[in-house]
């Protein structure tokens, strides 16, 4: 799957400082002021990387829900992700191509699955119960498999 990503990169764009882990728990809001916390995964990349990360977490929320509720959570999460992307595009006057967004979402999926694999290899995955990567692993593996046509499994 990594080779598929390397063989199918999006068109080059200007690199910016991306947070790399942009979600509501890394934001402090006080009226109109917002402070972004935890820059430990910051990187230089296309702005689409952060949009992909946030939209992926919105569309596949790391929530423990009974199996029968998962489709409803995915529908609601998918709508939140679409609204986030539309709002981002409107506020920044940019257009994000769906192929570019999918590619960066696949990069985020691969990053999370690789991190979980390292936890399993180190024998520490059990101490990370409830971590979003563990909760979202199956969904991320499915997205990556769909995009790349490669068999992918979580853990």
C-alpha positions as CSV (number, residue, x, y, z in Angstrom):
1,X,0.0,0.0,0.0
2,X,2.9,2.4,0.7
3,X,4.2,1.7,-2.8
4,X,0.7,2.5,-4.2
5,X,0.9,5.9,-2.4
6,X,4.4,6.5,-3.7
7,X,3.3,5.6,-7.3
8,X,0.2,7.8,-7.2
9,X,1.2,11.1,-5.5
10,X,-1.1,14.2,-5.9
11,X,0.2,17.2,-7.9
12,X,2.8,19.2,-6.0
13,X,1.5,22.1,-4.0
14,X,3.0,24.7,-1.7
15,X,4.0,23.2,1.6
16,X,2.8,24.8,4.9
17,X,3.2,24.0,8.5
18,X,0.6,21.4,9.3
19,X,-0.4,20.5,12.8
20,X,-0.7,16.8,12.0
21,X,-3.2,16.0,14.8
22,X,-5.9,18.7,14.4
23,X,-9.0,17.7,16.4
24,X,-11.2,19.4,19.0
25,X,-9.2,18.1,22.0
26,X,-6.2,20.0,20.7
27,X,-8.1,23.4,20.6
28,X,-8.7,25.9,23.4
29,X,-11.4,28.4,22.6
30,X,-12.0,31.6,24.5
31,X,-14.6,33.7,22.6
32,X,-13.2,34.5,19.2
33,X,-9.7,33.4,20.2
34,X,-8.5,29.8,19.5
35,X,-5.2,28.3,20.7
36,X,-3.9,25.2,19.0
37,X,-2.2,22.8,21.4
38,X,0.1,19.7,21.0
39,X,2.3,20.3,18.0
40,X,4.3,17.1,18.5
41,X,3.3,15.7,15.1
42,X,3.7,18.9,13.1
43,X,5.2,18.6,9.6
44,X,5.7,20.5,6.4
45,X,3.1,19.3,3.9
46,X,0.2,20.4,1.7
47,X,-2.5,22.1,3.6
48,X,-4.7,19.2,2.5
49,X,-2.9,17.0,5.0
50,X,-4.6,18.7,8.0
51,X,-7.9,18.8,6.2
52,X,-7.6,15.1,5.5
53,X,-6.7,14.3,9.1
54,X,-9.6,16.2,10.6
55,X,-12.1,15.1,8.0
56,X,-11.0,11.5,8.5
57,X,-11.5,11.6,12.3
58,X,-14.9,13.3,11.8
59,X,-16.0,10.7,9.3
60,X,-14.7,7.7,11.3
61,X,-15.1,9.0,14.9
62,X,-13.1,7.0,17.5
63,X,-16.2,6.0,19.5
64,X,-17.0,2.7,21.0
65,X,-20.6,2.0,19.9
66,X,-22.5,-1.2,19.5
67,X,-22.2,-2.7,16.0
68,X,-25.7,-1.9,15.0
69,X,-25.1,1.8,15.8
70,X,-21.9,2.1,13.8
71,X,-23.6,2.8,10.4
72,X,-25.5,5.7,12.0
73,X,-22.4,7.1,13.5
74,X,-20.6,6.8,10.1
75,X,-23.5,8.6,8.4
76,X,-23.4,11.4,11.0
77,X,-19.6,11.6,10.9
78,X,-19.6,11.7,7.1
79,X,-21.9,14.6,7.1
80,X,-19.8,16.4,9.7
81,X,-16.7,15.8,7.6
82,X,-18.4,17.1,4.4
83,X,-19.5,20.2,6.3
84,X,-16.0,20.8,7.7
85,X,-14.5,20.5,4.2
86,X,-17.0,22.8,2.6
87,X,-16.5,25.4,5.4
88,X,-12.7,25.1,5.1
89,X,-12.9,25.7,1.4
90,X,-15.3,28.6,1.7
91,X,-13.3,30.3,4.5
92,X,-9.9,29.9,2.8
93,X,-11.2,30.4,-0.8
94,X,-9.5,27.2,-1.9
95,X,-10.7,24.1,-3.7
96,X,-9.7,20.7,-2.4
97,X,-9.8,18.0,-5.1
98,X,-11.4,14.7,-3.9
99,X,-8.5,12.6,-5.2
100,X,-6.0,14.7,-3.3
101,X,-8.1,14.5,-0.1
102,X,-8.4,10.7,-0.5
103,X,-4.6,10.4,-1.0
104,X,-3.8,12.4,2.2
105,X,-6.5,10.5,4.1
106,X,-4.7,7.3,3.0
107,X,-1.4,8.7,4.3
108,X,-3.1,9.3,7.7
109,X,-4.5,5.8,7.7
110,X,-1.2,4.3,6.9
111,X,0.5,6.5,9.6
112,X,-1.9,5.3,12.2
113,X,-1.8,1.7,11.3
114,X,2.0,1.7,11.3
115,X,2.1,3.4,14.7
116,X,-0.3,0.7,16.1
117,X,1.9,-2.0,14.5
118,X,4.9,-0.6,16.4
119,X,2.9,-0.7,19.6
120,X,2.0,-4.4,19.0
121,X,5.7,-5.1,18.2
122,X,6.8,-3.4,21.4
123,X,4.1,-5.2,23.4
124,X,2.5,-2.0,24.6
125,X,-0.7,-2.0,22.6
126,X,-2.6,-3.3,25.6
127,X,-1.7,-0.2,27.6
128,X,-3.1,2.1,24.9
129,X,-6.7,0.7,25.1
130,X,-9.1,3.3,23.8
131,X,-6.6,5.2,21.8
132,X,-8.2,6.6,18.6
133,X,-5.9,4.6,16.4
134,X,-6.9,1.4,18.0
135,X,-10.6,2.3,17.8
136,X,-10.5,3.5,14.2
137,X,-8.0,0.8,13.0
138,X,-10.5,-1.4,11.2
139,X,-12.2,1.5,9.5
140,X,-8.8,3.0,8.5
141,X,-7.6,-0.4,7.1
142,X,-10.8,-0.6,5.1
143,X,-10.3,2.8,3.6
144,X,-6.7,2.1,2.7
145,X,-7.6,-1.2,1.1
146,X,-10.4,0.4,-0.9
147,X,-8.1,3.2,-2.2
148,X,-5.0,1.0,-2.9
149,X,-6.7,-2.3,-3.9
150,X,-4.3,-3.9,-1.4
151,X,-5.4,-6.2,1.4
152,X,-5.0,-4.3,4.7
153,X,-5.8,-5.4,8.2
154,X,-5.7,-3.5,11.5
155,X,-3.1,-4.8,14.0
